[in-house]
Amino acid sequence: MLFVQSSANPSKTYIGYTTNLKQRLETHNSGGSVHTADFRPWRLVTYLAFYNQEKALAFEKYLKVGSGHAFAKKHFW
């Protein structure tokens, strides 16, 4: 899971699941993602590694809604 922040507009952040951190960051910085293309370049803030894909996807989902969103904002940005 990666946590990236726009260098051009630091209020823009993105959290996403990936199995290839380097490739995913390159995709965001090359405009390959419609969700992040307008706010390039992106910088890696932090990443988390999970042994279990299900747990990683569940944590990503949690961070994108409600109290999880507040948790991410407090601890990662």
SEMAR-612905 format. One record per residue: x, y, z of N, C-alpha, C, CB in turn. Coordinates in pm, whole numbers, plus 32768, in hexadecimal, padded with zeros to 4 digits. Glycine has a CB too. Example, Ala and Ser with C-alpha at 12.3 -4.5 7.8 and 13.67 -1.06 7.14 Angstrom:
% SEMAR-612905
85277DC7830C84CE7E3E830C85287EB6830C846B7E41838985057F1F82C485577F9682CA850A8003831385807FC4823C
This chain:
% SEMAR-612905
80557F8D8000800080008000805A807A80007F9F7FFF8079803980DD7FAA808A81547FA6803781CE7FC980CA81647F1D807B822F8001804082AF8027809183187FDD804182C680C48051835F7F80809883C57F348053844B7F4580A1839E7EA080A384B57F318072853D7F3E80A3858C7EC680A0857E7FC4804D85E27E93807186357E2380DA869C7E4E7FF5867B7DE9814786A57E0481AB870B7E20817987957DF5822F86EA7DDA812A87987D8C80F588167D588082884C7DAC80C688037CC9803587F37DE97FC088197E397FB987BB7EB27F3B88127DE4800487DA7F1D800F877E7F8F7F8B87587FD2806687BB7FF37F20879F7FB67EA087777FF17E6586FC7FAB7E3C87EA7FEA7E9D86D87F397E7086637EEE7EC385E97F167E79867B7E557E7E85837F437EBF85097F6F7E7B84917F2F7EBC84FD80097EC184207F317E8A83A67EF77EBE832F7F467EB0839A7E617E6782D27F617E8A82547FA27E6081E47F447E458245802F7EB881857F2C7E9381187ED37EDF80987EEF7EAA81417E467EA1802B7ECB7EDC7FA67ED77F337F8C7E5D7E6E7F397EE77FA37F4C7E717FF97F257E02804E7EAE7E2980517F9B7DD580787E637DC680D87DF87DDD81627E217DA880A97D767D9A81697E977D6781E87EC87D3281EF7F5F7D4C81F77EA87C9A822C7F837DBA8230800D7DE78272806A7D80827B80167E6A82E580457D4F832E809A7CF082DC80B17C7183B5805A7CCC82A380487C3B825480547BC081D780AA7BD7822B7FC97B8C819680997C49811C80E57C66813A817A7C7280DA80B27CE681A8819D7CB381CF82297CBF81F082647C35824882377D1D823482177BE2825282447B5A81D182597B0A82AD81DE7B12817082027B1D80EF82107AD880AB82937B00809281987AF880AA82B27B7F806D832F7BAD80B883A87B76806B83347C46813B83A47B74818984167B46818C84267AAF8214840A7B78816983BD7A66816583C879D380DA83EA79A0819383447994807983F679F97FF0841679D17F9F839D79AD7FF28474795E7FCE832779D27F8B82AB79AF7F1182887A027FEA823E79B97EF282DB7A657E7C82C57AB77E21833F7AAC7EA282A97B4B7DA483297A877D47839A7A777D2D83E07AFC7CC383697A3C7D3F839B7B6C7D2483D47BEF7D9284347C1D7D1283677C547E0984277BE57E7984787C157EBF84C97BA97EDD841F7C567E9784BC7B2D7EDD84FC7ABE7EE385947AC77E9B84D57A3D7E7B85D37AFB7E7586657AFE7ECD86A57B697DE986907B137F0486577BC47F4C86917C347FDD86617C3D7F0586717CB58017863F7BCC80A286117BC7810086867BE380C285D27B3E8177866B7C1481B085E97C39818585BF7CC6824985EE7C308192853E7CDE816F85027D5F81EE84D57DA6810E848B7D4D81EA84E07E2A825C84AF7E79822884477EDC82A585257EC4827983E47EF38255837B7F51826383B17FDF82AF82FD7F3C81F983A7802D81FA83D280B98221835C8111816F840B80E481DE82ED80FB81FD8272814481C081FB80FC81CA827981D781E28186812581A4810E80F0819980A7815F81F480D58078813A804E815081267FE081AE81277F5E816080A17FF181FE81667EFB8198816A7E77815A81187E1781AE81FD7E44814B80C87DC7816B80757D6381AD80987CDA81767FDE7D82819880977C7881CA80AC7BEF819F80307BB9815B80D37B9782167FBC7BEA81867F3C7BB781587EF57C2181027EE47B8E81D07ED57C0080857E957C5E80297E0C7C8A805C7E887C1F7F9F7DC07C2E80947D3B7C5180C87D437CBC81347CF67BD480FE7DA37CB0818D7DB37D1281F87DDE7D9A81BF7E1A7CE082607E347D97815C7E607E14811C7DEB7E5C80DB7ECE7DF780B37D9A7E1280927D277E4F804F7CBF7E8080B37CE87DEC7FEE7CAD7E3781207C4F7E6181877C807EE181CB7C3B7DF181F07D027EEB81E47D397F6382237D2F7FDB81C47DCC7F4C824D7D497FC481447D39803080E17CA9806380E17D617FFE80537C4B800980E07BBD803080E07B9C8081815E7B637FB280D87BCE805381D07BB88099824E7BEF812882487BF9804D82C27C68813982117CA781BD820D7C5F822081B27D3581AF81E27C0E81EE81597BCD824580F77B41827381217BC581FF80747B12824981967A8C827281C27A8C829282587A26820381A47A3182E882807A138304830C7A898315836879C1829983407A8982C883D57AF182D6843B7B7B82AF84057ACE828184B57B7F825683A37BFD823183667C3C82A4831A7BEA81BB830A7BE882F382DA7C18836A82927C5583CC82F67BA383AE82437C1383E183677C46843983D07CCA840284087BDE844984417CD2837E841B7D4C833E844B7DBF835883EB7D3682A7845D7DA7834483697E0F835A83047E3C83EC83047DDD833382797DDE8446830B7DFF84D583097E5584FA83827D7E852A83077E3684C383F57E8084E2846F7F0C84A4846E7E3384B084E97F19842A843B7F9683E184497FF283E283CF7F798356846B7FBE83FE835B801083F582E180268479829A7FD2839682837FCE84D982AD7FDE85578265800085C282C67F5E857B8216
